[in-house]
Amino acid sequence: MSKNTGIVYFSRDGSTRVLAELLGKKYDADVIELTEKGKKSGFFKGASKASKKQSIELEGQPYNKIDSYTKLYLCTPIWAFNGTPAMNAFIDNADFTDKEIAIVTVKGFAPDGAMGKTHTFLTESVEKKNGKVSACFDVHGAMIGKAASEAHIMEQINTYGI
């Protein structure tokens, strides 16, 4: 039997990785990590690209690994009040036809409710690629350079029903 749920994520400091791995266990889902091709861009360069909603080149072709899934969780940290260039690149190259998508953003610091524009941008980007976004969630991770604990992330998964 093939799995029908996939978790796609990008993580620089580890909080989004913790989230993706916990969701993978919860849903017995495959977990696909997005990796920048070549030398990783520094935080400021990455934040600058994120602020402009730009993409980067990804290692391999992870967007070709999602054909068999009917449900996908797209998990990305928030950089400069936007998703990451890695997630933008994934969405730009993926075909989400017949897939239910849940978007989960992970913030280190941002006022509650500040992610509305980010969720709207990511939702519109997925819908342009034939996907149906069923839910958007905003999770608190940890400050830059730190990874949130499993307990901290699991509490939010349970609280928000992710």
PALUM-717471 format. One record per residue (C-alpha): residue in three letters; x, y, z. Coordinates in pm, whole numbers, m for minus. Layout:
! PALUM-717471
[atom ALA [X Y Z]]
...
This chain:
! PALUM-717471
[atom MET [0 0 0]]
[atom SER [141 339 m93]]
[atom LYS [119 635 137]]
[atom ASN [m119 909 28]]
[atom THR [20 1193 242]]
[atom GLY [345 1379 195]]
[atom ILE [514 1641 410]]
[atom VAL [732 1887 216]]
[atom TYR [948 2124 416]]
[atom PHE [1242 2360 423]]
[atom SER [1427 2432 747]]
[atom ARG [1735 2638 819]]
[atom ASP [1754 2632 1199]]
[atom GLY [1551 2320 1276]]
[atom SER [1204 2422 1400]]
[atom THR [1035 2342 1068]]
[atom ARG [1226 2011 1052]]
[atom VAL [1091 1920 1397]]
[atom LEU [739 2006 1276]]
[atom ALA [773 1804 954]]
[atom GLU [910 1497 1131]]
[atom LEU [631 1506 1391]]
[atom LEU [366 1540 1118]]
[atom GLY [532 1255 928]]
[atom LYS [498 1029 1233]]
[atom LYS [143 1144 1310]]
[atom TYR [17 1075 957]]
[atom ASP [256 791 864]]
[atom ALA [360 1021 579]]
[atom ASP [667 1049 364]]
[atom VAL [879 1352 451]]
[atom ILE [1057 1542 173]]
[atom GLU [1320 1800 263]]
[atom LEU [1390 2088 28]]
[atom THR [1761 2163 m5]]
[atom GLU [1920 2461 m176]]
[atom LYS [2145 2368 m468]]
[atom GLY [2508 2459 m421]]
[atom LYS [2632 2682 m142]]
[atom LYS [2359 2782 102]]
[atom SER [2275 3150 92]]
[atom GLY [2330 3341 413]]
[atom PHE [2044 3460 629]]
[atom PHE [2041 3818 497]]
[atom LYS [2055 3713 131]]
[atom GLY [1780 3456 194]]
[atom ALA [1566 3713 378]]
[atom SER [1616 3962 95]]
[atom LYS [1498 3705 m162]]
[atom ALA [1206 3611 65]]
[atom SER [1099 3974 98]]
[atom LYS [1077 3988 m284]]
[atom LYS [897 3650 m299]]
[atom GLN [1180 3509 m512]]
[atom SER [1288 3148 m565]]
[atom ILE [1620 2965 m554]]
[atom GLU [1738 2651 m731]]
[atom LEU [1667 2328 m544]]
[atom GLU [1882 2016 m518]]
[atom GLY [1731 1736 m724]]
[atom GLN [1371 1766 m834]]
[atom PRO [1161 1723 m517]]
[atom TYR [848 1846 m697]]
[atom ASN [860 1526 m905]]
[atom LYS [825 1315 m588]]
[atom ILE [465 1415 m510]]
[atom ASP [268 1241 m785]]
[atom SER [126 965 m564]]
[atom TYR [5 1191 m281]]
[atom THR [m350 1317 m248]]
[atom LYS [m269 1529 60]]
[atom LEU [38 1747 110]]
[atom TYR [157 1957 400]]
[atom LEU [382 2240 284]]
[atom CYS [590 2354 583]]
[atom THR [807 2664 565]]
[atom PRO [963 2907 808]]
[atom ILE [872 3271 774]]
[atom TRP [1150 3498 652]]
[atom ALA [1086 3872 616]]
[atom PHE [711 3803 666]]
[atom ASN [712 3566 365]]
[atom GLY [770 3202 290]]
[atom THR [1121 3093 198]]
[atom PRO [1275 3105 m151]]
[atom ALA [1308 2723 m131]]
[atom MET [933 2675 m80]]
[atom ASN [860 2931 m353]]
[atom ALA [1080 2727 m590]]
[atom PHE [900 2405 m496]]
[atom ILE [557 2559 m554]]
[atom ASP [671 2717 m883]]
[atom ASN [772 2376 m1020]]
[atom ALA [506 2146 m872]]
[atom ASP [181 2024 m1020]]
[atom PHE [m80 2009 m744]]
[atom THR [m364 1873 m958]]
[atom ASP [m604 1660 m748]]
[atom LYS [m411 1736 m429]]
[atom GLU [m539 1876 m101]]
[atom ILE [m283 2113 47]]
[atom ALA [m231 2233 403]]
[atom ILE [14 2521 447]]
[atom VAL [200 2540 777]]
[atom THR [420 2841 843]]
[atom VAL [668 2852 1130]]
[atom LYS [760 3184 1281]]
[atom GLY [1032 3281 1523]]
[atom PHE [884 3618 1599]]
[atom ALA [581 3788 1454]]
[atom PRO [261 3924 1604]]
[atom ASP [m29 3680 1610]]
[atom GLY [m231 3710 1293]]
[atom ALA [53 3875 1098]]
[atom MET [79 3580 860]]
[atom GLY [m244 3651 672]]
[atom LYS [m66 3804 371]]
[atom THR [189 3524 365]]
[atom HIS [m83 3258 374]]
[atom THR [m273 3441 99]]
[atom PHE [38 3456 m123]]
[atom LEU [121 3088 m69]]
[atom THR [m242 2983 m118]]
[atom GLU [m270 3178 m445]]
[atom SER [62 3031 m564]]
[atom VAL [m58 2674 m495]]
[atom GLU [m395 2739 m659]]
[atom LYS [m219 2867 m974]]
[atom LYS [m58 2522 m988]]
[atom ASN [m400 2347 m968]]
[atom GLY [m395 2273 m595]]
[atom LYS [m675 2311 m342]]
[atom VAL [m566 2463 m11]]
[atom SER [m783 2323 265]]
[atom ALA [m613 2489 564]]
[atom CYS [m340 2728 672]]
[atom PHE [m172 2709 1012]]
[atom ASP [76 2937 1187]]
[atom VAL [310 2771 1437]]
[atom HIS [559 2937 1672]]
[atom GLY [905 2785 1644]]
[atom ALA [1209 2948 1803]]
[atom MET [1422 3257 1753]]
[atom ILE [1675 3270 1468]]
[atom GLY [1955 3020 1518]]
[atom LYS [1755 2799 1755]]
[atom ALA [1530 2498 1705]]
[atom ALA [1203 2455 1893]]
[atom SER [1161 2146 2109]]
[atom GLU [943 1856 2002]]
[atom ALA [716 1919 2302]]
[atom HIS [665 2285 2203]]
[atom ILE [576 2194 1843]]
[atom MET [360 1892 1938]]
[atom GLU [155 2105 2175]]
[atom GLN [68 2335 1885]]
[atom ILE [m4 2045 1646]]
[atom ASN [m256 1917 1901]]
[atom THR [m397 2259 1992]]
[atom TYR [m452 2371 1632]]
[atom GLY [m555 2030 1500]]
[atom ILE [m282 2018 1239]]
